[in-house]
Amino acid sequence: MANILRKSWKDPKKREKKSVLTWQQQKEKKVELKQHSNNRKQIIEERKKKKREYVQKIKDLKEKKKN
């Protein structure tokens, strides 16, 4: 049985071909992932900024109430 498996592995027709990306496709994929990552960072920064502004507003309102 092991002998049959060994032969089928050696036969290129029987072996499944793996999808291999060319160096250009790999580069494009890397750039795409980096772009996505940068977009995420930008979204997170915007959320933080909005939250800071909101917190500052609340602090100002509390201060006005005290006075």
N, CA, C and O of each residue as an XYZ file, in Angstrom:
268
protein
N       0.824     -1.197      0.000
C       0.000      0.000      0.000
C       0.868      1.262      0.000
O       0.608      2.212     -0.739
N       1.893      1.250      0.835
C       2.781      2.418      0.904
C       3.450      2.651     -0.450
O       3.686      3.790     -0.853
N       3.750      1.545     -1.149
C       4.396      1.646     -2.450
C       3.482      2.344     -3.461
O       3.945      3.147     -4.272
N       2.189      2.035     -3.410
C       1.226      2.659     -4.321
C       1.147      4.151     -4.050
O       1.146      4.956     -4.981
N       1.080      4.525     -2.767
C       1.017      5.935     -2.398
C       2.260      6.682     -2.876
O       2.178      7.806     -3.372
N       3.395      6.041     -2.719
C       4.655      6.662     -3.120
C       4.653      6.940     -4.629
O       5.085      8.003     -5.073
N       4.158      5.964     -5.412
C       4.121      6.133     -6.864
C       3.157      7.249     -7.258
O       3.454      8.054     -8.141
N       1.995      7.291     -6.593
C       1.019      8.327     -6.941
C       1.553      9.711     -6.574
O       1.215     10.698     -7.228
N       2.376      9.789     -5.541
C       2.941     11.082     -5.149
C       3.957     11.548     -6.189
O       4.069     12.738     -6.482
N       4.687     10.588     -6.735
C       5.717     10.949     -7.711
C       5.117     11.322     -9.060
O       5.705     12.108     -9.804
N       3.959     10.768     -9.382
C       3.332     11.040    -10.671
C       2.748     12.457    -10.676
O       1.824     12.740     -9.913
N       3.264     13.342    -11.513
C       2.816     14.740    -11.487
C       1.356     14.918    -11.891
O       0.709     15.875    -11.466
N       0.833     14.008    -12.705
C      -0.564     14.125    -13.131
C      -1.511     13.859    -11.957
O      -2.570     14.479    -11.853
N      -1.123     12.939    -11.082
C      -1.987     12.569     -9.968
C      -1.870     13.563     -8.803
O      -2.802     13.751     -8.021
N      -0.707     14.182     -8.719
C      -0.484     15.107     -7.616
C      -1.215     16.423     -7.888
O      -1.192     16.924     -9.012
N      -1.856     16.979     -6.876
C      -2.562     18.254     -7.041
C      -1.552     19.388     -7.088
O      -0.590     19.430     -6.320
N      -1.797     20.289     -7.997
C      -0.899     21.443     -8.084
C      -1.346     22.495     -7.076
O      -2.531     22.812     -6.969
N      -0.388     23.023     -6.351
C      -0.694     24.089     -5.404
C      -0.704     25.409     -6.170
O       0.052     25.606     -7.122
N      -1.566     26.291     -5.733
C      -1.605     27.604     -6.399
C      -0.441     28.438     -5.874
O      -0.396     28.809     -4.701
N       0.468     28.713     -6.746
C       1.651     29.484     -6.377
C       1.507     30.882     -6.969
O       1.286     31.054     -8.168
N       1.640     31.869     -6.095
C       1.542     33.248     -6.559
C       2.889     33.701     -7.120
O       3.947     33.343     -6.602
N       2.827     34.477     -8.162
C       4.067     35.028     -8.704
C       4.538     36.122     -7.758
O       3.784     36.572     -6.895
N       5.781     36.547     -7.920
C       6.313     37.566     -7.006
C       5.521     38.858     -7.112
O       5.378     39.589     -6.132
N       5.002     39.141     -8.318
C       4.223     40.368     -8.504
C       2.888     40.282     -7.765
O       2.447     41.252     -7.149
N       2.252     39.114     -7.834
C       0.983     38.918     -7.134
C       1.193     39.001     -5.627
O       0.372     39.563     -4.902
N       2.321     38.425     -5.159
C       2.624     38.490     -3.732
C       2.809     39.936     -3.291
O       2.343     40.339     -2.226
N       3.500     40.714     -4.133
C       3.745     42.117     -3.822
C       2.421     42.887     -3.763
O       2.204     43.689     -2.855
N       1.540     42.638     -4.735
C       0.234     43.297     -4.760
C      -0.585     42.937     -3.526
O      -1.247     43.789     -2.934
N      -0.529     41.674     -3.152
C      -1.276     41.223     -1.985
C      -0.749     41.903     -0.722
O      -1.521     42.309      0.146
N       0.567     42.018     -0.633
C       1.198     42.658      0.520
C       0.783     44.123      0.612
O       0.470     44.624      1.692
N       0.785     44.804     -0.538
C       0.391     46.211     -0.583
C      -1.072     46.361     -0.169
O      -1.435     47.283      0.562
N      -1.905     45.433     -0.655
C      -3.326     45.464     -0.334
C      -3.544     45.290      1.168
O      -4.356     45.996      1.766
N      -2.822     44.354      1.773
C      -2.946     44.124      3.204
C      -2.478     45.348      3.998
O      -3.089     45.727      4.998
N      -1.398     45.948      3.538
C      -0.872     47.132      4.216
C      -1.888     48.273      4.132
O      -2.105     48.991      5.107
N      -2.503     48.431      2.971
C      -3.515     49.472      2.772
C      -4.672     49.262      3.739
O      -5.162     50.209      4.355
N      -5.102     48.011      3.863
C      -6.200     47.673      4.769
C      -5.815     48.016      6.201
O      -6.612     48.578      6.953
N      -4.593     47.674      6.568
C      -4.092     47.941      7.914
C      -4.072     49.442      8.188
O      -4.471     49.889      9.264
N      -3.609     50.210      7.217
C      -3.570     51.666      7.377
C      -4.970     52.243      7.525
O      -5.189     53.157      8.319
N      -5.913     51.712      6.763
C      -7.300     52.170      6.861
C      -7.841     51.898      8.263
O      -8.516     52.743      8.851
N      -7.539     50.716      8.789
C      -7.981     50.361     10.146
C      -7.414     51.344     11.166
O      -8.131     51.837     12.036
N      -6.119     51.619     11.045
C      -5.470     52.542     11.980
C      -6.126     53.912     11.933
O      -6.349     54.547     12.964
N      -6.431     54.355     10.725
C      -7.046     55.665     10.554
C      -8.433     55.707     11.199
O      -8.787     56.688     11.854
N      -9.207     54.655     11.015
C     -10.544     54.569     11.605
C     -10.450     54.601     13.125
O     -11.217     55.300     13.786
N      -9.511     53.844     13.672
C      -9.325     53.796     15.124
C      -8.933     55.169     15.656
O      -9.447     55.606     16.686
N      -8.026     55.853     14.961
C      -7.607     57.197     15.377
C      -8.799     58.158     15.386
O      -8.941     58.960     16.308
N      -9.651     58.080     14.368
C     -10.827     58.950     14.301
C     -11.760     58.681     15.470
O     -12.306     59.619     16.051
N     -11.949     57.431     15.821
C     -12.812     57.077     16.956
C     -12.249     57.647     18.252
O     -12.980     58.201     19.073
N     -10.922     57.501     18.422
C     -10.288     58.040     19.632
C     -10.470     59.547     19.722
O     -10.753     60.087     20.791
N     -10.305     60.219     18.590
C     -10.439     61.676     18.543
C     -11.857     62.095     18.933
O     -12.043     63.015     19.729
N     -12.856     61.412     18.365
C     -14.250     61.721     18.682
C     -14.524     61.505     20.169
O     -15.217     62.299     20.805
N     -13.972     60.424     20.710
C     -14.193     60.123     22.124
C     -13.566     61.196     23.003
O     -14.169     61.630     23.985
N     -12.340     61.628     22.646
C     -11.677     62.688     23.418
C     -12.508     63.969     23.411
O     -12.670     64.618     24.444
N     -13.031     64.325     22.239
C     -13.852     65.520     22.126
C     -15.116     65.396     22.977
O     -15.524     66.350     23.639
N     -15.718     64.233     22.952
C     -16.936     63.979     23.719
C     -16.656     64.108     25.216
O     -17.406     64.759     25.944
N     -15.576     63.485     25.662
C     -15.211     63.527     27.077
C     -14.928     64.974     27.510
O     -15.311     65.395     28.601
N     -14.263     65.705     26.647
C     -13.946     67.111     26.942
C     -15.226     67.939     27.066
O     -15.335     68.797     27.943
N     -16.184     67.679     26.190
C     -17.469     68.374     26.242
C     -18.147     68.136     27.576
O     -18.636     69.071     28.210
N     -18.174     66.880     27.998
C     -18.829     66.521     29.257
C     -18.135     67.211     30.424
O     -18.797     67.727     31.325
N     -16.807     67.223     30.410
C     -16.065     67.898     31.479
C     -16.414     69.379     31.538
O     -16.615     69.935     32.618
N     -16.486     70.012     30.375
C     -16.830     71.432     30.306
C     -18.235     71.687     30.851
O     -18.453     72.652     31.584
N     -19.180     70.828     30.496
C     -20.559     70.981     30.975
C     -20.635     70.829     32.490
O     -21.345     71.579     33.159
N     -19.908     69.862     33.024
C     -19.898     69.658     34.478
C     -19.325     70.882     35.180
O     -19.817     71.306     36.226
N     -18.287     71.433     34.591
C     -17.640     72.610     35.169
C     -18.586     73.812     35.163
O     -18.619     74.589     36.117
N     -19.356     73.957     34.078
C     -20.316     75.057     33.983
C     -21.410     74.903     35.036
O     -21.852     75.889     35.626
N     -21.842     73.670     35.270
C     -22.896     73.418     36.260
C     -22.424     73.809     37.656
O     -23.192     74.355     38.448
N     -21.171     73.531     37.950
C     -20.623     73.859     39.266
C     -20.601     75.368     39.471
O     -20.866     75.855     40.570
N     -20.291     76.093     38.429
C     -20.205     77.555     38.538
C     -21.566     78.138     38.382
O     -21.725     79.358     38.440
